[in-house]
C-alpha cells in the first residue's frame, strides 16, 4: 500500500514517524525526499537537483554513486555481507587494516574497528584508561581537552565536548567531568602564544596522576566552530604529554582522508599521536565504519599481562563496510591530494570572498576543502534551509556558521554556484 503513496504523502509520513538528528518532533525543520544522487548532485522527488556542498556530513568525498565503490559492494555481497568478528576474520578487514597502517604515521600499527565515529572515540578513551590500569596507574581515569571541541554524541564522547557552548551542555550533570583548557588560538599561521602552553603545563602539573589522555581535533576544531589553528600547538602538546605521561589522542574523524589538504591533519605536524580515531570519509560515505588506531606501546601494554581489550561491537569489521573502505582508499591513493584539495581551496576562497564585504559577516576563511562564512549572529535553521534549496544547492548551516565541505570531485562552476547562493542568503540575514 505504501508504494502507492505520493511524494508529499511520504513527507507527511516522515513527519509522523521519523525523528531526524537535532530536530524537534513538534516543530521539525523541513526534510526533502531524495530520489537519486550522482557525483556532486542530489535529485529530489520534486525533480529539483541540488549541488551538494556538505558531502553528507563530510563523508562522501568521491561523490555519490561512484562505480568503483558500487562494484566493490556488489562483489562482496555475493560472498557474504557479515560475519561476527569474534573468532572469525576476513580479507576485506585485513586489507583495510593494512592500508590504514601504511597510510598513517609509522608508530600507529594496530587497528580496532567500530561502527561510528562516536564509538571510535569511546574506544580511544577506554584504551587510554585500560592502558594506564595495565601499567599500575589505575588513578588515570580522566581526560584533558580544549574547549570548542566536538567528539561525538555518545556519553564518554560528550564528556570531552565543549561543556559550555557545545550542543551537549544539557547533559553536563550526567557525564564525567573532564579537564578543559582554552581552545587553541585561531589562525593557521599565527604563532602559538606561550600562555596557551603554560595553561596546559599547569593543568598537567596539578592533575597528571589522574589524566589518562589529552584528546583533540588536529588543526581544525570542526563542529565546535570551524576553528583553524597552528599545527605547532600540537607539536608542543606532544612534548607536554610525553613529559607528564599522558597519552595523546587525535580525533581525525572529520579531518582525515584529505580534507585539510594533506592525507591526515596529523601530517601538518612532525609528531604522531598515541591513538588516532578515523571515520566519516573512511568508506567514501557509503556505509558507517570507523577505526581507532594505536601504537604497539598501547596495544601491547594492555595485552602483554594477559589483558584483553574490553570492547566488541556486533558489526565490528563488517565486510561490506570494509570492502567500501578499501575501494574508497584506492581511489584516494589515485589522487594528488595536495594539488586537488589546494585547487578546491583556491576556488572556495574566490567564491566566498565577496561575503567578506557584507555587514552581517564576521569572518570568511578557507583551509583545505573547508570554506566558512561566519556571521555575527546565529541563523534560523527553519528559515534558511529552504532558501538554499530554492537556489539549487545543499548547504546546512549551524549556529553562526555557513560552511562548505564539498566532495573532492566538485567543479569550479559548482563551487561558484554554492558561493553565489551563500552570498545572496547571507545578504538577507
C-alpha positions as a Markdown table, in Angstrom:
| # | Residue | x | y | z |
|---|---|---|---|---|
| 1 | Unk | 0.0 | 0.0 | 0.0 |
| 2 | Unk | 2.8 | 2.4 | 0.9 |
| 3 | Unk | 4.4 | 2.0 | -2.5 |
| 4 | Unk | 1.4 | 3.9 | -4.0 |
| 5 | Unk | 2.0 | 7.0 | -1.8 |
| 6 | Unk | 2.8 | 10.3 | -3.4 |
| 7 | Unk | 5.9 | 12.1 | -2.6 |
| 8 | Unk | 4.0 | 14.6 | -0.4 |
| 9 | Unk | 2.4 | 11.7 | 1.4 |
| 10 | Unk | 5.8 | 10.2 | 2.1 |
| 11 | Unk | 6.9 | 13.6 | 3.5 |
| 12 | Unk | 3.9 | 13.7 | 5.8 |
| 13 | Unk | 4.5 | 10.1 | 6.9 |
| 14 | Unk | 8.1 | 11.1 | 7.6 |
| 15 | Unk | 6.9 | 13.8 | 10.0 |
| 16 | Unk | 4.7 | 11.4 | 11.8 |
| 17 | Unk | 7.2 | 8.6 | 12.2 |
| 18 | Unk | 10.8 | 9.6 | 11.9 |
| 19 | Unk | 12.9 | 11.6 | 14.4 |
| 20 | Unk | 15.7 | 13.2 | 12.5 |
| 21 | Unk | 19.0 | 14.4 | 14.1 |
| 22 | Unk | 19.0 | 17.6 | 16.0 |
| 23 | Unk | 15.3 | 18.1 | 15.2 |
| 24 | Unk | 12.1 | 18.7 | 17.2 |
| 25 | Unk | 9.2 | 16.3 | 16.6 |
| 26 | Unk | 6.7 | 19.1 | 17.3 |
| 27 | Unk | 8.3 | 21.7 | 15.1 |
| 28 | Unk | 10.6 | 19.8 | 12.7 |
| 29 | Unk | 12.8 | 21.5 | 10.2 |
| 30 | Unk | 11.9 | 20.8 | 6.5 |
| 31 | Unk | 13.2 | 17.5 | 5.1 |
| 32 | Unk | 13.4 | 16.8 | 1.4 |
| 33 | Unk | 12.7 | 13.4 | -0.2 |
| 34 | Unk | 15.7 | 12.2 | -2.2 |
| 35 | Unk | 15.2 | 10.1 | -5.3 |
| 36 | Unk | 18.7 | 9.8 | -6.7 |
| 37 | Unk | 22.3 | 11.1 | -6.2 |
| 38 | Unk | 25.2 | 11.1 | -8.5 |
| 39 | Unk | 28.6 | 12.7 | -8.4 |
| 40 | Unk | 28.0 | 16.1 | -6.7 |
| 41 | Unk | 24.3 | 16.3 | -7.3 |
| 42 | Unk | 21.3 | 15.2 | -5.3 |
| 43 | Unk | 18.0 | 14.8 | -7.1 |
| 44 | Unk | 14.8 | 15.3 | -5.1 |
| 45 | Unk | 11.4 | 13.6 | -5.6 |
| 46 | Unk | 10.2 | 17.1 | -6.8 |
| 47 | Unk | 12.6 | 16.9 | -9.7 |
| 48 | Unk | 14.9 | 19.6 | -8.3 |
| 49 | Unk | 18.6 | 19.0 | -8.4 |
| 50 | Unk | 20.9 | 20.3 | -5.7 |
| 51 | Unk | 24.6 | 20.8 | -5.8 |
| 52 | Unk | 26.0 | 19.2 | -2.6 |
| 53 | Unk | 28.2 | 21.4 | -0.5 |
| 54 | Unk | 28.2 | 19.1 | 2.5 |
| 55 | Unk | 29.4 | 15.7 | 1.3 |
| 56 | Unk | 26.6 | 14.3 | 3.5 |
| 57 | Unk | 28.2 | 15.4 | 6.7 |
| 58 | Unk | 31.7 | 15.4 | 5.3 |
| 59 | Unk | 31.8 | 11.8 | 4.3 |
| 60 | Unk | 31.0 | 11.4 | 0.5 |
| 61 | Unk | 34.4 | 12.6 | -0.7 |
| 62 | Unk | 34.3 | 10.9 | -4.1 |
| 63 | Unk | 30.7 | 11.9 | -4.8 |
| 64 | Unk | 27.6 | 9.8 | -5.0 |
| 65 | Unk | 27.1 | 6.5 | -6.9 |
| 66 | Unk | 30.8 | 6.0 | -7.6 |
| 67 | Unk | 31.2 | 3.0 | -9.9 |
| 68 | Unk | 34.3 | 1.6 | -8.2 |
| 69 | Unk | 32.8 | 1.6 | -4.7 |
| 70 | Unk | 29.4 | 0.3 | -6.1 |
| 71 | Unk | 31.3 | -2.6 | -7.7 |
| 72 | Unk | 33.2 | -3.4 | -4.5 |
| 73 | Unk | 29.9 | -3.7 | -2.6 |
| 74 | Unk | 28.3 | -5.8 | -5.3 |
| 75 | Unk | 31.2 | -8.2 | -5.4 |
| 76 | Unk | 31.4 | -8.6 | -1.6 |
| 77 | Unk | 27.7 | -9.1 | -1.0 |
| 78 | Unk | 27.8 | -12.2 | -3.3 |
| 79 | Unk | 30.3 | -13.8 | -0.9 |
| 80 | Unk | 28.9 | -12.7 | 2.5 |
| 81 | Unk | 27.6 | -9.4 | 3.9 |
| 82 | Unk | 28.5 | -10.0 | 7.6 |
| 83 | Unk | 30.2 | -12.4 | 10.0 |
| 84 | Unk | 30.9 | -11.9 | 13.6 |
| 85 | Unk | 34.5 | -10.6 | 14.3 |
| 86 | Unk | 34.9 | -12.6 | 17.4 |
| 87 | Unk | 36.6 | -15.8 | 16.3 |
| 88 | Unk | 36.4 | -15.0 | 12.6 |
| 89 | Unk | 38.4 | -12.7 | 10.3 |
| 90 | Unk | 38.2 | -11.9 | 6.6 |
| 91 | Unk | 40.3 | -10.4 | 3.8 |
| 92 | Unk | 38.4 | -7.1 | 3.5 |
| 93 | Unk | 39.2 | -6.3 | 7.2 |
| 94 | Unk | 42.8 | -7.4 | 7.0 |
| 95 | Unk | 43.4 | -5.5 | 3.8 |
| 96 | Unk | 41.8 | -2.4 | 5.3 |
| 97 | Unk | 43.8 | -2.5 | 8.5 |
| 98 | Unk | 47.0 | -2.9 | 6.5 |
| 99 | Unk | 46.1 | 0.1 | 4.3 |
| 100 | Unk | 45.3 | 2.3 | 7.3 |
| 101 | Unk | 48.6 | 1.3 | 9.0 |
| 102 | Unk | 50.6 | 2.1 | 5.8 |
| 103 | Unk | 48.9 | 5.5 | 5.2 |
| 104 | Unk | 49.1 | 6.8 | 8.8 |
| 105 | Unk | 52.3 | 7.8 | 10.8 |
| 106 | Unk | 54.6 | 4.8 | 11.3 |
| 107 | Unk | 54.2 | 4.4 | 15.1 |
| 108 | Unk | 50.4 | 3.6 | 14.5 |
| 109 | Unk | 50.4 | -0.2 | 14.0 |
| 110 | Unk | 47.2 | -1.6 | 15.5 |
| 111 | Unk | 43.6 | -1.1 | 14.3 |
| 112 | Unk | 40.4 | -1.6 | 16.2 |
| 113 | Unk | 37.2 | -1.3 | 14.0 |
| 114 | Unk | 33.9 | 0.1 | 15.2 |
| 115 | Unk | 30.7 | 1.3 | 13.5 |
| 116 | Unk | 30.7 | 5.0 | 14.1 |
| 117 | Unk | 32.9 | 8.0 | 14.8 |
| 118 | Unk | 31.5 | 8.5 | 18.3 |
| 119 | Unk | 32.2 | 4.9 | 19.2 |
| 120 | Unk | 35.7 | 5.1 | 17.9 |
| 121 | Unk | 36.2 | 7.9 | 20.4 |
| 122 | Unk | 34.7 | 5.8 | 23.1 |
| 123 | Unk | 37.2 | 3.1 | 22.1 |
| 124 | Unk | 40.1 | 5.5 | 22.3 |
| 125 | Unk | 39.1 | 6.7 | 25.8 |
| 126 | Unk | 38.7 | 3.2 | 27.0 |
| 127 | Unk | 42.0 | 2.2 | 25.5 |
| 128 | Unk | 43.8 | 5.0 | 27.4 |
| 129 | Unk | 42.2 | 4.1 | 30.7 |
| 130 | Unk | 42.9 | 0.4 | 30.3 |
| 131 | Unk | 46.5 | 1.1 | 29.2 |
| 132 | Unk | 47.3 | 3.0 | 32.4 |
| 133 | Unk | 45.5 | 0.4 | 34.5 |
| 134 | Unk | 47.8 | -2.2 | 33.0 |
| 135 | Unk | 50.8 | -0.1 | 33.9 |
| 136 | Unk | 49.8 | 0.0 | 37.5 |
| 137 | Unk | 48.3 | 3.6 | 37.4 |
| 138 | Unk | 44.6 | 3.0 | 37.9 |
| 139 | Unk | 44.0 | 6.6 | 39.1 |
| 140 | Unk | 44.5 | 7.8 | 35.5 |
| 141 | Unk | 40.8 | 7.8 | 34.6 |
| 142 | Unk | 40.1 | 11.3 | 33.3 |
| 143 | Unk | 40.8 | 13.3 | 30.1 |
| 144 | Unk | 42.0 | 16.8 | 29.2 |
| 145 | Unk | 40.8 | 18.6 | 26.1 |
| 146 | Unk | 40.4 | 22.1 | 24.7 |
| 147 | Unk | 37.1 | 23.9 | 24.8 |
| 148 | Unk | 35.3 | 24.4 | 21.5 |
| 149 | Unk | 35.9 | 20.7 | 20.7 |
| 150 | Unk | 33.4 | 18.2 | 19.4 |
| 151 | Unk | 33.9 | 14.4 | 19.5 |
| 152 | Unk | 30.5 | 12.8 | 19.2 |
| 153 | Unk | 27.1 | 12.2 | 20.8 |
| 154 | Unk | 27.7 | 9.1 | 22.9 |
| 155 | Unk | 28.3 | 9.6 | 26.7 |
| 156 | Unk | 32.1 | 9.4 | 27.0 |
| 157 | Unk | 32.4 | 11.4 | 23.8 |
| 158 | Unk | 30.0 | 14.0 | 25.1 |
| 159 | Unk | 32.1 | 14.4 | 28.2 |
| 160 | Unk | 35.1 | 15.7 | 26.1 |
| 161 | Unk | 33.0 | 18.1 | 24.0 |
| 162 | Unk | 32.8 | 21.8 | 24.9 |
| 163 | Unk | 30.8 | 21.9 | 28.2 |
| 164 | Unk | 29.5 | 25.4 | 27.9 |
| 165 | Unk | 28.9 | 26.4 | 24.3 |
| 166 | Unk | 28.6 | 22.9 | 22.8 |
| 167 | Unk | 25.4 | 21.1 | 21.9 |
| 168 | Unk | 25.6 | 18.7 | 25.0 |
| 169 | Unk | 25.5 | 21.1 | 28.0 |
| 170 | Unk | 22.1 | 19.7 | 28.9 |
| 171 | Unk | 23.9 | 16.5 | 29.9 |
| 172 | Unk | 26.7 | 18.1 | 32.0 |
| 173 | Unk | 25.4 | 16.7 | 35.2 |
| 174 | Unk | 25.2 | 13.2 | 33.8 |
| 175 | Unk | 28.6 | 12.8 | 32.1 |
| 176 | Unk | 32.0 | 12.5 | 33.7 |
| 177 | Unk | 33.5 | 15.9 | 34.5 |
| 178 | Unk | 36.7 | 16.2 | 32.5 |
| 179 | Unk | 39.6 | 18.8 | 32.4 |
| 180 | Unk | 39.2 | 21.7 | 29.9 |
| 181 | Unk | 41.8 | 24.2 | 28.7 |
| 182 | Unk | 41.4 | 27.2 | 26.5 |
| 183 | Unk | 40.8 | 26.4 | 22.8 |
| 184 | Unk | 43.9 | 26.7 | 20.5 |
| 185 | Unk | 44.2 | 30.3 | 19.2 |
| 186 | Unk | 42.6 | 30.8 | 15.8 |
| 187 | Unk | 44.9 | 31.2 | 12.8 |
| 188 | Unk | 46.9 | 28.6 | 10.9 |
| 189 | Unk | 49.9 | 30.9 | 10.6 |
| 190 | Unk | 49.5 | 32.7 | 13.9 |
| 191 | Unk | 52.3 | 32.0 | 16.4 |
| 192 | Unk | 51.3 | 29.9 | 19.4 |
| 193 | Unk | 51.4 | 32.1 | 22.4 |
| 194 | Unk | 53.2 | 30.7 | 25.5 |
| 195 | Unk | 50.2 | 31.4 | 27.7 |
| 196 | Unk | 48.3 | 28.6 | 26.0 |
| 197 | Unk | 51.1 | 26.1 | 26.5 |
| 198 | Unk | 51.6 | 27.3 | 30.1 |
| 199 | Unk | 47.9 | 26.7 | 30.8 |
| 200 | Unk | 48.3 | 23.0 | 29.7 |
| 201 | Unk | 51.5 | 22.6 | 31.7 |
| 202 | Unk | 49.9 | 23.9 | 34.8 |
| 203 | Unk | 47.0 | 21.5 | 34.4 |
| 204 | Unk | 49.3 | 18.6 | 33.9 |
| 205 | Unk | 51.4 | 19.6 | 37.0 |
| 206 | Unk | 48.3 | 19.6 | 39.1 |
| 207 | Unk | 46.5 | 16.6 | 37.7 |
| 208 | Unk | 48.8 | 14.3 | 35.7 |
| 209 | Unk | 48.3 | 11.5 | 38.1 |
| 210 | Unk | 44.6 | 11.3 | 37.2 |
| 211 | Unk | 44.7 | 12.3 | 33.5 |
| 212 | Unk | 44.9 | 9.3 | 31.1 |
| 213 | Unk | 44.9 | 11.3 | 27.9 |
| 214 | Unk | 44.6 | 14.5 | 26.0 |
| 215 | Unk | 42.1 | 14.4 | 23.1 |
| 216 | Unk | 42.0 | 17.0 | 20.4 |
| 217 | Unk | 40.9 | 17.5 | 16.8 |
| 218 | Unk | 44.2 | 18.2 | 15.0 |
| 219 | Unk | 44.5 | 21.6 | 13.2 |
| 220 | Unk | 40.7 | 22.1 | 12.8 |
| 221 | Unk | 38.1 | 22.2 | 15.5 |
| 222 | Unk | 35.1 | 21.3 | 13.4 |
| 223 | Unk | 31.5 | 21.3 | 14.8 |
| 224 | Unk | 32.7 | 23.4 | 17.7 |
| 225 | Unk | 33.2 | 26.4 | 15.4 |
| 226 | Unk | 35.2 | 25.5 | 12.3 |
| 227 | Unk | 38.3 | 26.9 | 14.0 |
| 228 | Unk | 41.7 | 26.6 | 12.2 |
| 229 | Unk | 44.8 | 26.7 | 14.3 |
| 230 | Unk | 48.6 | 26.5 | 14.0 |
| 231 | Unk | 49.9 | 22.9 | 13.9 |
| 232 | Unk | 52.8 | 24.0 | 16.1 |
| 233 | Unk | 50.3 | 23.8 | 19.0 |
| 234 | Unk | 50.2 | 20.1 | 18.5 |
| 235 | Unk | 54.0 | 19.7 | 18.4 |
| 236 | Unk | 54.2 | 21.5 | 21.8 |
| 237 | Unk | 51.3 | 19.4 | 23.1 |
| 238 | Unk | 53.2 | 16.2 | 22.2 |
| 239 | Unk | 56.2 | 17.3 | 24.3 |
| 240 | Unk | 54.0 | 18.0 | 27.3 |
| 241 | Unk | 52.1 | 14.7 | 27.1 |
| 242 | Unk | 55.5 | 12.9 | 26.9 |
| 243 | Unk | 56.8 | 14.8 | 29.9 |
| 244 | Unk | 53.8 | 14.1 | 32.1 |
| 245 | Unk | 53.0 | 10.5 | 31.0 |
| 246 | Unk | 49.7 | 11.4 | 29.3 |
| 247 | Unk | 48.5 | 9.7 | 26.0 |
| 248 | Unk | 47.9 | 12.0 | 23.1 |
| 249 | Unk | 44.7 | 11.2 | 21.2 |
| 250 | Unk | 43.9 | 12.7 | 17.8 |
| 251 | Unk | 40.3 | 12.8 | 16.6 |
| 252 | Unk | 40.7 | 12.7 | 12.8 |
| 253 | Unk | 37.1 | 11.7 | 12.1 |
| 254 | Unk | 36.3 | 15.0 | 10.3 |
| 255 | Unk | 39.9 | 15.9 | 9.2 |
| 256 | Unk | 41.1 | 12.6 | 7.9 |
| 257 | Unk | 41.4 | 11.4 | 4.3 |
| 258 | Unk | 42.5 | 14.6 | 2.7 |
| 259 | Unk | 40.0 | 17.2 | 4.0 |
| 260 | Unk | 42.7 | 19.7 | 5.2 |
| 261 | Unk | 45.0 | 19.3 | 2.1 |
| 262 | Unk | 47.1 | 16.5 | 3.5 |
| 263 | Unk | 46.1 | 12.9 | 3.9 |
| 264 | Unk | 45.6 | 13.5 | 7.6 |
| 265 | Unk | 45.7 | 16.7 | 9.6 |
| 266 | Unk | 48.4 | 14.9 | 11.6 |
| 267 | Unk | 50.7 | 15.3 | 8.6 |
| 268 | Unk | 50.7 | 19.1 | 9.1 |
| 269 | Unk | 52.8 | 18.3 | 12.2 |
| 270 | Unk | 56.1 | 16.5 | 12.8 |
| 271 | Unk | 54.6 | 14.2 | 15.5 |
| 272 | Unk | 52.4 | 11.2 | 15.9 |
| 273 | Unk | 49.6 | 10.6 | 18.5 |
| 274 | Unk | 49.4 | 7.5 | 20.6 |
| 275 | Unk | 45.8 | 6.9 | 19.5 |
| 276 | Unk | 44.0 | 8.1 | 16.3 |
| 277 | Unk | 40.3 | 8.0 | 15.5 |
| 278 | Unk | 39.1 | 7.9 | 11.9 |
| 279 | Unk | 35.6 | 7.6 | 10.4 |
| 280 | Unk | 33.2 | 9.7 | 8.2 |
| 281 | Unk | 35.1 | 9.5 | 4.8 |
| 282 | Unk | 36.6 | 6.1 | 5.6 |
| 283 | Unk | 34.1 | 4.3 | 3.3 |
| 284 | Unk | 33.6 | 7.2 | 0.9 |
| 285 | Unk | 30.4 | 7.9 | 2.7 |
| 286 | Unk | 28.8 | 4.6 | 1.7 |
| 287 | Unk | 28.4 | 2.7 | 5.0 |
| 288 | Unk | 29.1 | 3.7 | 8.6 |
| 289 | Unk | 32.5 | 2.4 | 9.7 |
| 290 | Unk | 35.2 | 3.8 | 12.0 |
| 291 | Unk | 38.6 | 2.8 | 13.3 |
| 292 | Unk | 40.8 | 3.5 | 16.2 |
| 293 | Unk | 44.5 | 3.1 | 15.5 |
| 294 | Unk | 47.1 | 2.9 | 18.2 |
| 295 | Unk | 50.8 | 2.1 | 18.8 |
| 296 | Unk | 52.4 | -1.2 | 19.9 |
| 297 | Unk | 53.2 | 0.6 | 23.1 |
| 298 | Unk | 49.5 | 1.0 | 23.9 |
| 299 | Unk | 48.2 | -2.3 | 22.4 |
| 300 | Unk | 50.9 | -4.5 | 23.8 |
| 301 | Unk | 50.8 | -2.6 | 27.1 |
| 302 | Unk | 47.2 | -3.6 | 27.5 |
| 303 | Unk | 47.7 | -7.1 | 26.3 |
| 304 | Unk | 51.1 | -8.3 | 27.5 |
| 305 | Unk | 50.0 | -9.0 | 31.1 |
| 306 | Unk | 47.1 | -11.2 | 29.9 |
| 307 | Unk | 44.7 | -8.3 | 29.5 |
| 308 | Unk | 42.1 | -8.2 | 26.8 |
| 309 | Unk | 40.6 | -5.0 | 25.5 |
| 310 | Unk | 37.0 | -4.8 | 26.7 |
| 311 | Unk | 35.1 | -3.7 | 23.7 |
| 312 | Unk | 33.3 | -5.6 | 20.9 |
| 313 | Unk | 30.7 | -4.0 | 18.6 |
| 314 | Unk | 28.3 | -6.5 | 16.9 |
| 315 | Unk | 29.1 | -5.2 | 13.5 |
| 316 | Unk | 32.8 | -4.6 | 14.1 |
| 317 | Unk | 34.8 | -5.1 | 10.9 |
| 318 | Unk | 31.6 | -5.5 | 8.7 |
| 319 | Unk | 32.8 | -7.0 | 5.4 |
| 320 | Unk | 30.6 | -4.7 | 3.2 |
| 321 | Unk | 31.8 | -1.6 | 5.0 |
| 322 | Unk | 35.5 | -2.8 | 4.8 |
| 323 | Unk | 35.0 | -3.5 | 1.0 |
| 324 | Unk | 33.7 | 0.0 | 0.5 |
| 325 | Unk | 36.5 | 1.5 | 2.5 |
| 326 | Unk | 39.2 | -0.4 | 0.6 |
| 327 | Unk | 37.7 | 0.9 | -2.7 |
| 328 | Unk | 37.5 | 4.4 | -1.3 |
| 329 | Unk | 41.1 | 4.4 | -0.1 |
| 330 | Unk | 42.2 | 3.0 | -3.5 |
| 331 | Unk | 40.5 | 6.0 | -5.2 |
| 332 | Unk | 42.1 | 8.4 | -2.7 |
| 333 | Unk | 45.5 | 6.9 | -3.5 |
| 334 | Unk | 44.9 | 7.8 | -7.2 |
| 335 | Unk | 44.6 | 11.5 | -6.4 |
| 336 | Unk | 47.3 | 14.1 | -5.9 |
| 337 | Unk | 45.7 | 15.1 | -2.7 |
| 338 | Unk | 47.7 | 18.3 | -2.1 |
| 339 | Unk | 47.1 | 19.5 | -5.7 |
| 340 | Unk | 43.4 | 18.6 | -5.8 |
| 341 | Unk | 42.5 | 20.0 | -2.4 |
| 342 | Unk | 44.7 | 23.0 | -3.0 |
| 343 | Unk | 42.6 | 23.7 | -6.1 |
| 344 | Unk | 39.3 | 23.4 | -4.2 |
| 345 | Unk | 40.7 | 25.8 | -1.5 |
| 346 | Unk | 41.5 | 28.4 | -4.2 |
| 347 | Unk | 38.1 | 28.0 | -5.8 |
| 348 | Unk | 36.3 | 28.4 | -2.5 |
| 349 | Unk | 38.5 | 31.3 | -1.4 |
| 350 | Unk | 37.5 | 33.1 | -4.6 |
| 351 | Unk | 33.8 | 32.1 | -4.5 |
| 352 | Unk | 33.3 | 33.1 | -0.8 |
| 353 | Unk | 35.5 | 36.3 | -0.9 |
| 354 | Unk | 32.5 | 38.7 | -1.7 |
| 355 | Unk | 30.8 | 37.6 | 1.5 |
| 356 | Unk | 33.5 | 39.5 | 3.5 |
| 357 | Unk | 32.0 | 42.8 | 2.4 |
| 358 | Unk | 28.6 | 42.1 | 4.0 |
| 359 | Unk | 27.8 | 43.8 | 7.2 |
| 360 | Unk | 26.3 | 40.6 | 8.7 |
| 361 | Unk | 29.6 | 38.7 | 8.2 |
| 362 | Unk | 32.2 | 38.5 | 10.9 |
| 363 | Unk | 34.8 | 36.4 | 9.0 |
| 364 | Unk | 35.4 | 34.4 | 5.9 |
| 365 | Unk | 38.1 | 31.7 | 6.0 |
| 366 | Unk | 39.1 | 28.6 | 4.0 |
| 367 | Unk | 41.5 | 25.8 | 4.7 |
| 368 | Unk | 41.8 | 22.7 | 2.5 |
| 369 | Unk | 38.4 | 21.7 | 1.3 |
| 370 | Unk | 36.7 | 23.6 | 4.1 |
| 371 | Unk | 35.1 | 27.0 | 3.5 |
| 372 | Unk | 33.5 | 29.1 | 6.2 |
| 373 | Unk | 31.4 | 32.2 | 6.3 |
| 374 | Unk | 30.9 | 33.2 | 10.0 |
| 375 | Unk | 28.0 | 35.5 | 10.6 |
| 376 | Unk | 27.7 | 37.9 | 13.6 |
| 377 | Unk | 24.5 | 36.2 | 14.8 |
| 378 | Unk | 23.1 | 32.7 | 14.6 |
| 379 | Unk | 20.9 | 31.6 | 11.7 |
| 380 | Unk | 17.4 | 30.3 | 11.9 |
| 381 | Unk | 17.6 | 26.7 | 10.6 |
| 382 | Unk | 13.8 | 26.7 | 9.7 |
| 383 | Unk | 14.1 | 29.8 | 7.7 |
| 384 | Unk | 17.5 | 29.5 | 6.0 |
| 385 | Unk | 17.5 | 25.8 | 4.8 |
| 386 | Unk | 14.6 | 26.3 | 2.2 |
| 387 | Unk | 16.4 | 29.3 | 0.8 |
| 388 | Unk | 19.3 | 27.2 | -0.2 |
| 389 | Unk | 17.1 | 24.5 | -1.8 |
| 390 | Unk | 15.3 | 27.2 | -3.8 |
| 391 | Unk | 18.6 | 28.2 | -5.2 |
| 392 | Unk | 19.6 | 24.7 | -6.2 |
| 393 | Unk | 22.2 | 24.0 | -3.6 |
| 394 | Unk | 22.5 | 21.9 | -0.5 |
| 395 | Unk | 24.1 | 23.8 | 2.4 |
| 396 | Unk | 23.3 | 23.1 | 6.0 |
| 397 | Unk | 24.4 | 25.9 | 8.4 |
| 398 | Unk | 24.6 | 25.7 | 12.1 |
| 399 | Unk | 24.9 | 28.4 | 14.7 |
| 400 | Unk | 26.6 | 31.4 | 13.2 |
| 401 | Unk | 28.4 | 29.3 | 10.5 |
| 402 | Unk | 27.5 | 28.8 | 6.9 |
| 403 | Unk | 30.2 | 26.5 | 5.6 |
| 404 | Unk | 31.2 | 24.2 | 2.8 |
| 405 | Unk | 32.8 | 20.7 | 2.9 |
| 406 | Unk | 32.2 | 19.6 | -0.7 |
| 407 | Unk | 33.1 | 16.3 | -2.4 |
| 408 | Unk | 36.6 | 16.2 | -3.9 |
| 409 | Unk | 35.3 | 15.8 | -7.4 |
| 410 | Unk | 33.4 | 19.1 | -7.3 |
| 411 | Unk | 33.9 | 21.6 | -10.2 |
| 412 | Unk | 34.8 | 25.2 | -10.1 |
| 413 | Unk | 31.4 | 26.2 | -11.5 |
| 414 | Unk | 29.6 | 24.2 | -8.8 |
| 415 | Unk | 31.7 | 25.9 | -6.1 |
| 416 | Unk | 30.9 | 29.2 | -7.6 |
| 417 | Unk | 27.1 | 28.4 | -7.6 |
| 418 | Unk | 27.4 | 27.5 | -3.9 |
| 419 | Unk | 29.3 | 30.7 | -3.2 |
| 420 | Unk | 26.7 | 32.8 | -5.0 |
| 421 | Unk | 23.9 | 31.2 | -3.0 |
| 422 | Unk | 25.7 | 31.8 | 0.3 |
| 423 | Unk | 26.3 | 35.5 | -0.7 |
| 424 | Unk | 22.7 | 36.1 | -1.6 |
| 425 | Unk | 21.3 | 34.4 | 1.5 |
| 426 | Unk | 23.9 | 36.0 | 3.9 |
| 427 | Unk | 22.9 | 39.4 | 2.4 |
| 428 | Unk | 19.4 | 38.8 | 3.7 |
| 429 | Unk | 20.3 | 37.7 | 7.3 |
